[in-house]
Amino acid sequence: MQKIRYVAKNIYYFFFAKIAHAALRKSKAQNENTHGKKTISIVCRFGVQNGLTNGANYHMRALKRLGYDVRPVDITSAIKNPLKKIEGSKEGVYIFHCAAPQFLQQAWPLRESLKESGKRIGYFAWELPEPPVNWPVYDDVWDEIWTTSSFSAQGLGRLYKCPIHVVPHVMEKYSPAPRVWKKGQESLTFLTMADARSGLTRKNPAAAVDAFQKAFPTKQDVSLIIKLQGSTDIPEIKAFVESVTKDPRIKILMKTLSREEVDNLVASSHVFISLHRAEGFGLPLLEARMAGLATIATAWSGNMDFMNKNDSVLVPARLVEMFDESGVYGTVTWADPDTNFAARAMRRMYEEPDTLAAIARSGWQASSPERQLQEYEIAIKKAGL
């Protein structure tokens, strides 16, 4: 029965894509339409809480702060109902926050409004230097692509011929001061995060564990918290969880946390460590810097757009070809961070609290909302908004 459902679902999406693609192609008149810059419609499944929704909300708030007329378009209720239509603006710019394979599904409920609209933008993120293998090319449906980082743009640029612009996220939640570790009064707390849906191998929390245990083979006034999204029913996650249970200094949080609980978790830590193999942007790193934490991160991929050696500890890495055991990406080339280097950096932060404080302050200052908004405004104007 499950196999029949799978086949039926694939057949449905095949014919839906054919019909929607033909119906949503832009006409010559639309391509020449330049009047539509009065209203910006942000299209997303706002009823679902995930990274895409967060990104859509970030952009909406940033555009409003810059004086644009911005309107959210929630397609949550229509995404599984091909007969449902949503009324939208018949002029202006539409920005779709999704992955490219979901673009037609998000645009279809707006098909009547899109017939007369101006520019259509797909806001896509990608985490690898190689282009996504199974993503469709609908350059006749959208006008251009916006993406999170120059690294993401490089990968997408190998697949798409339309204009691609780097338009980063802008976040507002900012600590009034950088975090200070009170040595001798509290444990030095390191924090890392990984979502198995994005690939546990890519997020690479095992490297953070390795570096932590190398840095502190016996110290007890240190701890490592791993916020892990996933289920122990998945063999890869189960094996990882079992591998760290013998160290009482390491705590794994697997329950779903509210936004407030995540903020409190970050605020109660001192150092955020991300020894990722690849990142399209690295939102948790930016969030940590804005919360005043010192950051340790792999010196490769999307996070390099907003991190440098003066405000972070950047861990050198060699590029390796390997099979993604998470089953998300197949055989890929990505970073293998130096855990010995990371361990020395962690140990130095413990031995030299002033060094830790200086890194935290530099990252906090470099990530101010005002600076982010300035860079964002430059990016959208370069994109022609």
C-alpha positions, 0 to 999 in steps of 0.5 A, spaced: 500 500 500 505 504 501 509 503 495 502 504 491 501 511 495 508 513 493 507 511 485 501 515 485 504 521 489 510 521 484 505 521 478 500 526 481 506 531 481 509 529 475 503 532 471 502 537 476 508 540 474 507 540 467 500 543 467 503 549 472 509 550 469 506 551 462 500 556 466 505 560 470 510 562 464 511 569 464 509 572 457 513 577 453 509 583 456 510 581 463 517 581 462 517 588 460 513 590 466 517 595 470 511 598 474 510 593 479 515 595 484 510 598 489 508 592 493 513 586 495 509 580 497 513 575 501 510 568 499 511 562 504 508 557 508 507 561 514 503 556 518 509 552 518 515 553 523 521 552 520 528 555 517 524 558 511 519 561 515 524 564 519 528 567 513 521 570 510 520 573 517 527 576 517 526 579 510 519 582 511 521 586 517 528 588 514 524 591 508 519 594 512 524 598 516 527 600 510 520 603 508 518 598 503 510 596 502 511 589 504 505 584 505 505 576 507 502 571 503 501 565 507 500 559 502 499 554 507 492 552 507 492 552 499 499 548 498 495 541 498 489 543 494 490 545 487 483 548 486 484 553 491 486 560 489 489 566 493 488 573 491 494 577 491 497 583 488 496 584 481 503 589 481 509 589 484 514 584 486 513 577 489 519 573 493 518 566 494 521 563 500 522 555 498 526 550 495 526 550 487 522 544 487 517 547 491 516 554 487 510 551 482 506 549 488 507 556 492 506 560 485 500 556 483 495 558 488 496 565 486 496 564 478 491 569 477 494 575 480 501 573 477 498 573 470 499 581 471 504 581 476 511 584 475 518 581 478 518 574 481 524 572 485 525 565 488 529 566 495 533 559 495 538 557 499 543 551 498 549 548 502 554 545 497 559 547 492 556 542 487 549 544 484 543 541 486 542 535 482 534 534 482 532 541 482 528 544 476 530 549 472 524 554 471 528 560 469 521 562 464 517 562 471 521 566 475 525 572 473 531 571 478 534 568 484 536 571 491 540 567 496 543 567 502 551 567 501 556 568 496 557 560 497 550 558 496 550 563 489 556 559 487 553 552 487 546 555 484 550 559 479 552 552 476 545 550 474 541 556 473 542 562 468 538 567 470 541 573 475 543 570 482 543 575 487 546 575 494 541 577 499 543 575 506 538 575 512 537 580 517 536 579 525 534 584 530 534 580 537 541 583 540 544 582 547 545 589 550 552 586 552 557 580 550 557 574 554 562 574 560 564 567 563 566 568 570 571 563 571 571 559 578 564 561 579 560 557 573 562 552 568 564 554 561 559 552 557 559 550 549 553 549 545 552 546 538 546 545 534 544 540 529 538 538 525 538 531 522 533 533 517 539 537 514 544 532 514 547 530 521 553 528 517 553 535 514 552 539 521 558 534 524 556 535 531 561 529 532 567 533 531 565 538 536 564 532 541 571 530 539 574 537 539 571 538 546 574 531 549 581 533 546 581 539 549 578 537 556 580 530 558 579 531 565 576 538 567 570 538 570 568 545 570 566 545 562 560 542 559 558 541 552 550 542 550 548 539 543 541 541 541 539 535 536 533 535 532 531 528 530 529 521 533 533 515 535 529 511 531 534 513 526 540 509 526 545 514 525 542 518 530 542 513 535 549 511 534 551 518 535 547 519 542 550 512 545 557 514 543 557 520 548 552 518 553 559 516 557 561 523 558 557 526 564 559 533 561 556 532 555 548 533 555 544 532 549 537 536 548 532 532 543 526 535 545 522 540 541 524 547 544 520 554 543 523 560 540 524 563 547 527 556 550 532 556 544 534 563 546 534 562 553 539 556 551 543 560 547 544 566 552 546 561 558 552 558 554 558 562 553 561 559 546 558 556 540 561 551 536 560 549 529 565 544 526 560 543 520 562 540 513 558 545 509 553 551 511 549 555 506 549 561 511 549 559 518 544 562 522 545 559 529 552 562 528 549 569 527 544 568 532 550 566 537 554 572 535 548 577 536 547 574 543 554 575 545 557 568 545 564 567 542 564 563 536 568 557 533 567 555 526 569 551 520 573 556 515 569 554 509 562 555 506 556 560 507 558 563 514 565 566 511 560 572 508 560 574 516 565 571 520 573 573 519 579 571 524 578 578 527 571 576 530 571 569 531 576 562 531 576 560 524 578 552 524 582 550 518 579 544 514 581 540 508 576 539 502 574 531 502 570 527 497 566 522 501 559 519 502 553 523 506 551 517 511 545 521 512 542 519 506 541 527 504 546 529 499 550 522 496 557 523 494 559 530 495 566 534 496 566 538 503 570 540 509 573 536 514 575 541 520 581 540 524 579 538 531 586 538 534 586 546 532 579 547 535 581 543 541 587 548 542 582 554 541 577 551 546 582 550 551 585 557 550 578 560 551 578 556 558 585 558 560 585 565 558 578 568 559 580 575 557 581 572 550 574 569 550 571 575 552 575 579 546 572 574 541 565 574 544 565 582 544 568 582 537 563 578 534 557 581 537 560 588 535 560 586 528 553 583 528 549 589 530 542 589 527 544 596 524 550 593 520 546 588 518 541 592 515 546 597 511 549 591 508 542 588 506 540 595 503 546 595 499 544 588 497 537 589 495 539 595 491 544 591 487 539 586 485 534 592 483 529 592 488 
